[in-house]
Amino acid sequence: MPYIKQEDRQKFLQPAKNLGETATCAGDLNYIMTVILHSYIKEKGLRYANINEVIGALECCKLELYRAIAVPYENVKMNENRAVGVIDEFGQPTSKPKSPTEVVFLNDPDTKESCFPS
């Protein structure tokens, strides 16, 4: 998790912000992250434990991004545009789909859409 002590954050904050502001696309971001991760492994040594440590940090970073940024954003959009699915906000089925690929839109069981083209 990224919640390190405040005094430890100071040495990382500005360089990390500068890198983030310099990236102009996903490729730039991927390159920056790859260089950081390769440097970390080179400094600590090429060993399974260190590779596993980096992969674990990446996975936790991904999960934290989803928890802290994506979920609140998705909740706003769901409230603006209505939920989609066969389960409503209280965990009750809105209607029973006829097939596993059918999506039943919340509060509108007559509107159905297949996940796959016919």
N, C-alpha and C positions, 0 to 999 in steps of 0.2 A: 504494500500500500504506500502511497506517496506522502504520507503524513509524518515526515521526519521532523526533528526538532527545529524550532525557528532559527536558532543560531547556525544550524547546519545548512539551512536553505539558502542563506546569503551567498555562499560561494557558488551555487549552481543557478540561482534565479536569473541574473542578468544574462549570462552566456546562453542559457536555455531559451530565454525570451528572444534574444538576438537571432539565434538559429531558427526559431519558429517563425519569426517575422521575415526572415530572409527566404524561406521556402515559398515558392509560388505555385507548386502543384504537388500531387501525391508522389511523383517521382523524386522530387527534391526532398520531401519528407522521408521517403524510404531511404534515400542515399544518406541523409544526415543520421538517421537512426542506425543504419548499417555500419557507418564509420564509427559511431560511438560504441556499438556492441562489439565490433571487431577489436577496437582499441582496448576495451574492458577485458576481453578474453585474452588478448596478447599480453596485457599487463599481469593478469592473474595466472596465466598459463593455459595451454591447450590441453584440457582434461574434461572428461565427461561431466564431472561435478560442476565445473564452471559453465560449460555449455548449457547444462540443465538449469543452472541458476539464471542465466540470461533468458532462456525460454520461459521459465516461471515468471520472471519480472515482466516480460512482454505480455504474457497471458493475463497477469494481474492488472497491468496497465490497460489492456483492452477491456477487461471487466469493469474497471473503475471508470473508464471513459463512458461505457455504456450506462453504468449506474448513475453517474453524476451528471451526464450531459444528454445522452440519448433518451433515457427513460422520461425525464421531465419534459423534453421536447415532444416526444411521442404522446405523452399525456395531454399536452396542450392541443396537439393536432387531433387527437381522438375526441376531445371535448368540442372542438370546432366542427369536426366533420362526421361525427358519430363513429362508434366502434364498429368493427367489421368482424364477423364470425358467427359461430353457432352458439356461443356462450355469452350471455349478457353480463353487465357489471356486477350482478349479484350471484353469478355462477350458475344461473339457470339456463337451460337450452331455450333458444328463441324458436326453433323448430327443428325437426329432424331432417338432415340432408338425405337425399336419395342415394348418393354415392360418396365414397371417400374423397373424390376430387371436387365435389360441389361446395361452394361457399354460400352460406345463407347470411344475408346482410341483416344486422341487428335492427329490430323494429320494422322490418319489411320482408317477411317470409315469402312474399310472392315474387320478389326480385332475387333471382338465382343466377349464378355465373359459374361456369366450369373453369377449373384451373388449367385445363388442357383444351386445345382446339378440337372440335368434333371431326 
